[in-house]
Amino acid sequence: MYTIVQVIQSIWLEVVRVKKVKYKMGKLGKYIFMKKYKMISSFLPDTRKATLSNIKTMLRMYGSVYLKPDEGTGGHGIYKITEEKNNFVFHTGSNVRNYNSLNVLVNSIQKKLIRDKYIVQERIILLKYKNRPFDIRVMLQKNEKGTLDVTGIIGRQAKRNKIVTNYHSGGTPLPIDTLLKPHLNDESRKQYIQTIESLGKDASAVLSKSYRSKRAFGVDIAIDHKMKPWVLEINTQPDMSIFNTLKNKTMYQRILRYAKIKR
């Protein structure tokens, strides 16, 4: 026989367990969890389940959206839809197709949207370097005390005619200072990089409340034409190899040192 106290404790442990795993389910879960925190909520692009209704609503609001697999990585399976005077432009990889009906477009990929649990996300028009868009990866790792340090920051420039910047989808890794140079002077650039690092740290600190056992986070940050940064995604198993592509190996060596830290 269980006592009343034991029953209550059992229920409480189950509630705690559910809370711990509730948001470990992909991009949408992370967005819902992080949206509750004021320190980061204004930097998150609108993200919803990819239903026909949500896609229609968000196209009316933003004009262009991205469709992404909820648990996808590496930039694979990402689509872009843009509405242009009753014409819907569908981008996949470097290919473009036109539809005169959103219903027809969505029906053509409906099975994939359901199977891979797609999300629809507000499109952020990325800042460009030499006419090609780029975004930024900020690497955060826990130190000996278990607190997060910024150990790396790198830019990823999209391959020509591609809609994604990911390294494994053909993106070119470049120093962030190089990418920002046409947009900011030396002093402003230095301050802005610090701002990006702080945002990455804040975003990781928030998500780590749910992912307590994770020791590394890769924060993907977009910059729009007004120089506002947006947190597109946070990877809880970030690829470190991209930092090894830079000529200067200082960041990569620091990342490897942190990866060896045991707590």
Stockholm file with secondary structure:
# STOCKHOLM 1.0

chainA/1-263         MYTIVQVIQSIWLEVVRVKKVKYKMGKLGKYIFMKKYKMISSFLPDTRKATLSNIKTMLRMYGSVYLKPDEGTGGHGIYKITEEKNNFVFHTGSNVRNYNSLNVLVNSIQKKLIRDKYIVQERIILLKYKNRPFDIRVMLQKNEKGTLDVTGIIGRQAKRNKIVTNYHSGGTPLPIDTLLKPHLNDESRKQYIQTIESLGKDASAVLSKSYRSKRAFGVDIAIDHKMKPWVLEINTQPDMSIFNTLKNKTMYQRILRYAKIKR
#=GR chainA/1-263 SS CCCHHHHHHHHHHHHHHHHHHHTCSSHHHHHHHHTTCHHHHTTSCCEEECCHHHHHHHHHHHSEEEEEETTCCTTTTCEEEEEETTEEEEEETTEEEEESCHHHHHHHHHHHHHHTTEEEEECCCCCEETTEEEEEEEEEEECTTSCEEEEEEEEEECCTTCSCCCGGGTCEEECHHHHHTTTSCHHHHHHHHHHHHHHHHHHHHHHTTTCTTCCEEEEEEEECTTCCEEEEEEESSCCCGGGGGSSCCHHHHHHHHHHTCCC
#=GC SS_cons         CCCHHHHHHHHHHHHHHHHHHHTCSSHHHHHHHHTTCHHHHTTSCCEEECCHHHHHHHHHHHSEEEEEETTCCTTTTCEEEEEETTEEEEEETTEEEEESCHHHHHHHHHHHHHHTTEEEEECCCCCEETTEEEEEEEEEEECTTSCEEEEEEEEEECCTTCSCCCGGGTCEEECHHHHHTTTSCHHHHHHHHHHHHHHHHHHHHHHTTTCTTCCEEEEEEEECTTCCEEEEEEESSCCCGGGGGSSCCHHHHHHHHHHTCCC
//
